Amino acid sequence: MLHRLFDLPLAGIFAAMAIPYMLSALVIWWISQRPPLGKRVQTLTGVVAPFFGSVAILFALLTGFLASDISDRNRQASRVMLAEMDSLHTTQTLSVASIGDMAAIREALRVYAQSVVKDEWPHMEEGRSPKTEAAFGELLRKVSDPAIARDSGQAVNTALLAAVARLGSARSDRMALAEDKTNELKWLTVLILGIITQISIGLVQLDKPRAQAAALTVFSSAVIVALTLIAAQEEPYSGIVRVSPAPIADFSDSLVVVVPPPGSN
């Protein structure tokens, strides 16, 4: 449900945060200061400020934990992409440096990298791309060819297999991070606690309408700004602040596959 919020542009996320929090602040102020419920709510006057502090601290702690989790996941996403790039470069380097002709492996690398950028990356939240899966399978089949060990040596064959295995592992880690939805429950908790904190502010300032309005406005504004900036980083590969596939696209564009003409030595 919340992934639709994270897919919005920055202005959309800001509006999605601002509307409910400002509306809830207005409702709290109206209920506590205006008929028909104002007089009844006023009987709760006397709630001390430390009560608000305890709720606000709980909200701040959970928001901090959420922001820390998101930042850590984004760092992992960046490391995983770099690991995938390293495996692509290693496979390419081995194919160029070996004695045997490995143009077919470089072509399979190019097809895989293009499929990652065009087919898989834009839709990672929906799962693995069948085209990319097929491209990786073809790459694995090429490096598993027994002719490589015969023409270039067993050491080269083993190194190629290890590089492609690392590539597959990095891809699996990337997909796991993209499909991770464990933060949605944390988001719901933080959003609900924000409204509860607004209610606690209203209770503390029941006897001072203007101070209550000012406190609710300042707190709501702070919550809106903070949660908007955190939400902008929620999707590590497709959000506003995201890891770009540009390095993989550049690798694919720069990969020149030279196929020797028939009959050449």
N, C-alpha and C positions, 0 to 999 in steps of 0.2 A: 504493500500500500504506500509506504513512505518513499519508495524508489521513484515514484512519479514526481514527488517534491524535489528530489535531488537531481532530476533530469532537467529541471527548469533553468532558464538563464538567471543571472544574479539578481536582476530586478524582479523576476518572478518569485524567487526564493524569499527576497526581502518582503514582497507584498504578502506572500503566504504566511510569513511569520508576523508581520505587522498587524494584519487585519484581525486575527483572533485575539492577540494580546491587547491591542488597543480597545477592542470591543469588550473584552472581559474586564479591563480596567474601568471602562465607562459603566458597565453593568454593576460592578461592585460599588462604585461611587454612588450611582443612582439608587440602588437598593438600600444603601446605608444612610443616605441623606434625604431622600424624597419619599413622599407617600406612595403607596399605602404601607410599605414595610419599614420606612425609616424610623418611626418611633419605637417599633418593636426591636429593631436591630440596635438602636441606641442604648437599650438596656444592657448591652454587652460591654459598654464603656468600662474601662479599667484594666483591660489586657495590657500588660507592661511590655516595653520595648524588647527586653531579652527574649521574649517569646518569638518575635519576628526574627531575631538574630539566629535562633536555633534552626528555624526552617530555612532561612537564607543560606546558612552554612551548609546544610544538607544539599540544597540545590547547587551551590557553588562547587561542592566536592564532586557530585555526580557529573556536572558539566565538565569539570576538569578531567575526570577519568575518561569521559567520552571523547574529548578533544585529544587526549593523549593516545587513546586507542586508534583514532583516525590518523593521527600523525605517524604513529608507528607502522600502521598498515600501508600508508603512502610511501614510507621509506622502504618497506619490504617490496612494494610494487616496483619501485625504481631499481632496487638491487636485482630483482628477478629479470627485469627487462635487460639490464646490463649483462647478466649471466647468459641470457638467450643470445644477445649480440656477440658475446665472447665465444660461445659455441659455434655460431655461424662463421665468424672470422677464422676460428681454429680449423674448422672443416675446410673452408676455402683455401687457407694457407697450405694445409697438408695436401690438398688436391693439386695445387700448383707446384709445390716443391717435390712431389714424388716423381719417380722416373716414368711410370706408366701414364697413359693418356686417361685423364679423369674429367674430360669435358662434360660427360653425362652427369657426373656428380654435381658439378657446378651449375649445370642447367636445372637439376632437381633442387638445388639450394635456392636458385633464383625463383623458381615456381613456388617453393614453400614460403619464401619471404614475401612475395607478392600476395599470396593467398592470406597470410597472416594480416597484412595491412588492409587489404580490400574486403576479404570475406569474414575473417574471424574477429578482428579488433573492434569493429563498430557494433558487434552484436554479442560480445563476450558474456553479458549477463544472461543470455538465453541459452548458453552452453557452447560446446565445441562445434566448430564449423565442419560439416562433412567434407567440403573441398580441401580444407587445410589438413584434416585427418588423412585424406587420400594422398595429399602432397607429401606429408611426413612419412607415410607408409612407403611411398615410392622412393624417397630419399633413403630410408632405412634399407630398402631392397637393393639400391644401387651400392651402398657402402658394404653390404653383406656379400657382394659378388666374390666368389672364391678366386676369380682371376686377379683381383687386386693383390692378394697375398703372393700369387705366382709371379706377377709382373713387377710389383714394387716392394715386396717383402712382407713378412708377417707383422713386423713392428709397425709399419704404416697402416696395415689393415686394422690392427688392434687399436691404434691411436684414432683412426677415423670412426670406428665403432664407439669408442669411448666418448668422442666429441659429440656424435649424434645422440648418444644416450643422455649426455648432459643437456643437450638441446631439448630432448623430450621431457626431461625432468623439470627444466626451467619453464617450459610451456605448461606443464601440469600445475606448477606453483602459480603461474600467472592466471590460469583459469580458476583455480581455487580462490584466489584473492578477489577476482572479478565477481564470482558467484556468491561470495560471503555475505550473508544477510543477518549475521548475529547481532549487529548494532541496532537493528530496528526496535527491539525491546528496550534497549537503553535510551533510544531516542524518545520513545513513548513515555518512559519514566521521567526523563528530563522535561519534556513538554508539559506533562501534568504537574510536576513539582513547581514549574514556573508559575502556573495559575494558582497553586496552593500558596506560594510565596506572596502573590498579589493579594490574596484573601487575608493573609496574616498582616500585611501592611495596612489594609483597610481596617482591620480590627484594632490595631494599635492607635490609629488616628481617627477614631469614630467621632470624637468631640471637636475635631478641627477640620471642617470641610475643605478649606483651601489647602491646608497642609496635606490632607489626605490625597487630594487631586494632584498636587505637585509630586508627592512621593510615588504615587502610582505611575505618573507619567515618566518620571526619571527612571524608575526601575524597569518599566516596560520597554523604554527606549534602549536601555542597556542590554536587556535580554534579547531584543530583536536584532541588534547589531551583532552581538556575540554569536547567537545561534545561526544567523545568516552566514557569517564567515566560516563557522565550523561546518555547516551543511554544504558549503561550496567545495569542501575537500572530501566529502563523504565517498564519492565514487572515484577510486584511484585511477581508472582507465577511461572514464567517460564523463566525469564531472567537470565543473568549471576549472578547478585546479587539478590537473591530471597529468599522468605520465603519457607522453606523446609517442606514437609509433614512428616518428620521423627518422630516428636512427636506422630502424629496420628498412624503411622505405628507401633511404639513401644507400644502404648496403645493396638492396635489390637493383637500384638504378645503376650503381657503379660496377656491378658484377658483369663483366664481359665474358661471354662464353665463346671460346674459339674452338670450332670443330675442324679438325684437319681434313683436307680434301681426300677423297677416296684414292687409295694407292700411294699416299705420301708415306715417307719413311720417318 
